[in-house]
């Protein structure tokens, strides 16, 4: 359902590969949302959020290191957006720990935010990063 589309490739291999993995996590969230045979999805949401968080932190650090290495002039704008994304993932983890919400609703929120952020950020922000 969710995967890298040809227009998401920015032409920098390391970054493209990592974006591909992030779409795989989005797809995992989608599968989990539609899984009718797991009545309690708490642990799986927990594992998925943790994987997504760790991978995102690593990806954004790698991307920033690349931009730094080429003295990219929009690095600051990128860092601000990256930070906001990490903070949102933090929020998802916190509200998940409180267990207040309906699980499917929560997965839906994560999925919507993740895919919207990825698509917009890749197309309009990462797409401008020059290839060395
Ligand atoms: Fe970025």
Boltz pocket constraint, residues with backbone or C-beta under 6 A from the ligand:
constraints:
  - pocket:
      binder: B
      contacts: [[A, 63], [A, 78], [A, 82], [A, 121], [A, 125], [A, 126]]
      max_distance: 6.0
